[in-house]
Every structure is written in C-alpha cells, then in structure tokens.
Amino acid sequence: MDRINLRGSGNTSAAAAALKALPGVQQIDVSATGLLLTVSDGPSLLPAIVTGAGNAGMTLTTVEIARPDLESVFLHLTGKALRD
C-alpha cells in the first residue's frame, strides 16, 4: 500500500468523497491541511487522484507519494519491529 499526501485548500470534504469512489483507494483521512490517502498503487493512480481533487474544488499545493519500505511491511504484518 502506498500513501499519498495531498496538501492544499478548498473543498477537501468534497474531494475526499470524490476520491473515495476511485478504484484502488483504500482509505482517506481528512486533516486541516489536506488529505492523506492509502492506495493500492500510488504512481498509476496519481493522475486520476490529482484530477479528481481538482474537479471537486480542491486547490493542491503539494503532492507526496510514500512507498513502504521492508521494515514498514514487516511491522504491519507482524506487529513487531525488526529489532524487537
């Protein structure tokens, strides 16, 4: 799972509702500064996400994609860090 952080202004609630309908979007968290999405394949979904957010009235200032590293995946699957 990739995480995409969208920062900006405008109608973040409408953008969250529109983006939730996209295939591959697993979860959306709304914050004061924008949206944090958990998606199945960030790079391939990014164009649709940026377009959808803009069409819903959100003006983006920053877009970041974070791909999990091996330690993050291990922690997610086992609940323990590599050194525990």
N, C-alpha and C positions, 0 to 999 in steps of 0.2 A: 504494500500500500504506500502510495506517495501522499505527501501533504502539500497543499497549495495555499499560500497565504496571499490573500487579496487585500490590499490596503487602499483606502480611498474615501470618498464622500458620496452623498446622495442617498438613494433609497436602498439601503442594504437589506432590509426585510424583503422587499420585492425581488431583489437579486438572489437572495437565499432561496426563496420559493421557486424561482425560475430554474436555478441551477440544480436543485434537488431532483427535478424531473429528468435530468440528463442521465443516460445510461453510464454506469461506471462511477457515479458519485455516491459514496457510501454514507458520508456524514458531513454536516455543515454546522460549524459553531459561529455564532454572530458575536462580535465584540464591538467595543466603542470605536475601534479604528478600522474595522472591516470584517472580512470573513476568513475562516480557516476551514478548508475542505480536505477531507480524506477521500482519495480517489484510487481506482484500480491501476490506472496508467496515466500519470500526470502529463508527460510530453505529448501524447496523442490527443488528450482531452483539452489541453490548454487553449487552442483556438476557439473551440465551442464555449469554453468557460468565460473567456475574455469577451467574446461576442455577446453571450447571454447576459453577463453582468452589465455590460454597456446598454443593451436593449432594455433592461429592466430599470434603468435610471441611475446606475452607479458609475461614478467617475473614478477610474483607477489611477492611483499614483505609483503603486509598487506591486509587482507580482513576483513571488518567490516559490520555487519548487524545491522541496526537501525529499530526497530519496533515502530510505532507511539503509543503515549500514548493517554489517553482520551482527554486531553486538546488539543493536536495537531489535533485530529479528529474533535473536536468541532470548533476549529479555521478554519480548512479547509472548513467545511460545512457552517458555519455562517459568517465567515469573522471577527468575534469579539472574543476577549479573554474572558475567563470565568468571569473576574472581570470588564469588560467594561460596 
